[in-house]
Amino acid sequence: MRLALHSNTLITKSLLLRCSLFRLTNRTMSTNERAKADAATAHKPTNAVGGTIFDKIINRQIPAEIVYDDEQCLAFHDVNPQAPVHILVIPKWRDSLSQLAYAEERHKPILGHLLYTAKLVAEQQNLDKGFRVVINDGLDGCQSIDWSLAASQS
């Protein structure tokens, strides 16, 4: 059986809520504001006080069913899966990479590592019939940098 999901269906309820709150409380940053925000978060580990839900998962402040963990990224089961297998792969360091649209040449190693990790997790989960890797981006995508790995079987 093949899984035919539109990429928008992979957005979890928690991410939808986060996106809705973002739209209500934030406005578009000017170029100068974006530069200051990026400078403030560059090379900063995700253990910042009051961080995102992903920061809290990385720091083990909230539980998650973790399936992969290394020095650069973390993979865990989505709490509101949109497929029989739905795993999120996230970077542990922001390094000013809050969205794929903001990726720079220096982000190539972590972006490659995230994709390779998705492949390793798929092997670990015995997804031998195939899987999808989805990246939603920007305000309409309601995403920070996270990759959804989804499959119809485990």
Backbone torsions as a table, in degrees:
resi	resn	phi	psi	omega
1	MET	NA	130.7	179.4
2	ARG	-96.4	143.6	177.8
3	LEU	-91.7	122.0	179.2
4	ALA	-118.4	86.4	179.9
5	LEU	-110.8	136.7	170.9
6	HIS	-72.5	140.9	-175.3
7	SER	-55.7	-30.1	-179.7
8	ASN	-67.7	-21.8	-179.4
9	THR	-76.2	-8.9	-179.3
10	LEU	-85.1	-0.3	179.1
11	ILE	-77.5	124.9	-178.7
12	THR	-79.6	163.1	179.2
13	LYS	-60.3	-40.5	-179.0
14	SER	-65.5	-36.8	178.6
15	LEU	-72.0	-33.6	175.3
16	LEU	-63.1	-42.5	178.0
17	LEU	-62.6	-45.3	179.7
18	ARG	-59.9	-42.8	179.2
19	CYS	-63.7	-43.6	179.8
20	SER	-61.8	-43.8	178.8
21	LEU	-64.9	-38.2	178.9
22	PHE	-61.0	-45.2	-178.9
23	ARG	-63.5	-34.6	-178.3
24	LEU	-76.4	-31.1	-171.2
25	THR	-107.8	-10.0	-175.5
26	ASN	-120.5	156.3	174.9
27	ARG	-124.4	170.4	178.6
28	THR	-67.6	134.4	179.4
29	MET	-82.6	146.0	172.0
30	SER	-73.2	167.2	178.8
31	THR	-58.1	-41.5	179.7
32	ASN	-65.2	-43.5	178.5
33	GLU	-64.1	-40.8	178.8
34	ARG	-61.7	-44.1	179.9
35	ALA	-61.5	-42.4	178.5
36	LYS	-65.4	-42.0	179.7
37	ALA	-65.0	-42.7	178.9
38	ASP	-64.5	-41.1	178.9
39	ALA	-63.1	-36.4	-179.0
40	ALA	-69.6	-29.0	-177.3
41	THR	-103.6	-4.5	-178.4
42	ALA	-60.8	134.1	177.9
43	HIS	54.4	26.9	-179.4
44	LYS	-100.6	126.0	177.6
45	PRO	-64.5	161.4	-175.1
46	THR	-78.1	8.7	-178.9
47	ASN	-87.5	23.3	177.6
48	ALA	-62.5	144.5	-179.3
49	VAL	-61.4	134.2	177.0
50	GLY	69.3	27.1	-176.9
51	GLY	-67.4	-167.3	-178.6
52	THR	-74.9	173.6	175.6
53	ILE	-61.4	-33.9	177.8
54	PHE	-67.2	-39.6	175.9
55	ASP	-58.2	-41.9	-178.7
56	LYS	-68.0	-33.4	175.7
57	ILE	-69.5	-45.5	178.8
58	ILE	-57.9	-41.6	-177.8
59	ASN	-86.3	6.7	177.6
60	ARG	60.4	30.5	176.4
61	GLN	-83.3	-23.8	172.6
62	ILE	-131.2	148.4	-175.1
63	PRO	-73.0	151.7	174.5
64	ALA	-154.4	151.0	176.5
65	GLU	-88.4	88.0	-174.5
66	ILE	-78.3	132.8	179.4
67	VAL	-114.6	-14.0	179.4
68	TYR	-156.2	139.2	-179.2
69	ASP	-151.3	123.7	171.5
70	ASP	-138.1	-170.7	-175.4
71	GLU	-70.3	-17.7	-176.0
72	GLN	-107.9	-28.1	-174.6
73	CYS	-150.1	170.6	-178.4
74	LEU	-138.6	140.5	176.2
75	ALA	-127.0	136.3	-177.6
76	PHE	-152.4	157.3	179.1
77	HIS	-68.6	136.8	176.2
78	ASP	-68.1	136.3	-179.2
79	VAL	-71.9	-20.4	176.5
80	ASN	-125.6	72.0	-173.2
81	PRO	-62.6	141.5	177.4
82	GLN	-103.5	7.3	178.2
83	ALA	-155.7	162.1	178.2
84	PRO	-53.5	-36.3	172.0
85	VAL	-120.1	120.9	-179.9
86	HIS	-143.8	105.0	-175.6
87	ILE	-120.9	136.5	176.4
88	LEU	-99.6	138.0	176.1
89	VAL	-118.4	121.5	-175.0
90	ILE	-130.2	149.4	174.6
91	PRO	-77.8	150.4	177.7
92	LYS	-85.8	-20.0	-179.5
93	TRP	-118.8	134.9	179.8
94	ARG	-76.0	-50.3	-178.1
95	ASP	47.2	44.3	178.8
96	SER	65.4	15.7	-179.5
97	LEU	-104.1	77.0	-179.0
98	SER	-87.8	-19.2	177.1
99	GLN	-147.9	153.7	177.6
100	LEU	-60.0	-33.5	179.3
101	ALA	-61.7	-20.6	179.8
102	TYR	-96.2	6.6	-178.3
103	ALA	-62.2	142.0	177.8
104	GLU	-124.4	172.2	179.4
105	GLU	-50.7	-40.8	-177.2
106	ARG	-67.3	-14.9	-179.7
107	HIS	-88.0	-5.6	-177.6
108	LYS	-54.9	-42.5	-179.9
109	PRO	-61.3	-43.9	-178.7
110	ILE	-71.8	-36.9	177.8
111	LEU	-63.6	-42.2	176.0
112	GLY	-64.4	-40.0	179.4
113	HIS	-63.9	-40.9	178.3
114	LEU	-62.0	-42.9	179.9
115	LEU	-67.0	-42.8	177.9
116	TYR	-64.6	-37.9	177.2
117	THR	-63.1	-39.3	176.5
118	ALA	-58.3	-40.9	177.2
119	LYS	-63.7	-44.5	179.0
120	LEU	-62.5	-42.7	179.5
121	VAL	-64.7	-40.3	177.7
122	ALA	-60.5	-41.8	176.4
123	GLU	-63.8	-46.1	-179.7
124	GLN	-59.3	-36.1	-178.6
125	GLN	-87.5	5.5	179.4
126	ASN	57.9	44.3	179.7
127	LEU	-89.1	57.2	-174.3
128	ASP	-72.4	-12.7	177.7
129	LYS	-91.7	-2.5	177.1
130	GLY	119.8	165.3	-178.5
131	PHE	-160.3	168.5	175.6
132	ARG	-118.4	146.4	170.2
133	VAL	-119.7	121.0	-175.6
134	VAL	-121.1	134.9	174.3
135	ILE	-123.7	114.8	172.8
136	ASN	-93.7	146.1	-173.8
137	ASP	-139.9	146.4	173.8
138	GLY	82.8	179.0	-176.7
139	LEU	-58.7	-43.8	179.1
140	ASP	-70.2	-25.1	176.5
141	GLY	-83.5	-11.6	178.7
142	CYS	55.0	38.9	-172.7
143	GLN	-130.1	147.9	158.9
144	SER	-95.6	-167.5	177.9
145	ILE	-77.2	104.5	168.3
146	ASP	-149.4	150.3	-177.0
147	TRP	-116.8	129.3	176.1
148	SER	-96.4	125.4	173.8
149	LEU	-105.2	121.3	-175.5
150	ALA	-132.1	144.0	178.0
151	ALA	-153.3	161.1	-178.2
152	SER	-88.5	-9.8	-178.8
153	GLN	-142.8	161.8	175.9
154	SER	-127.2	NA	NA
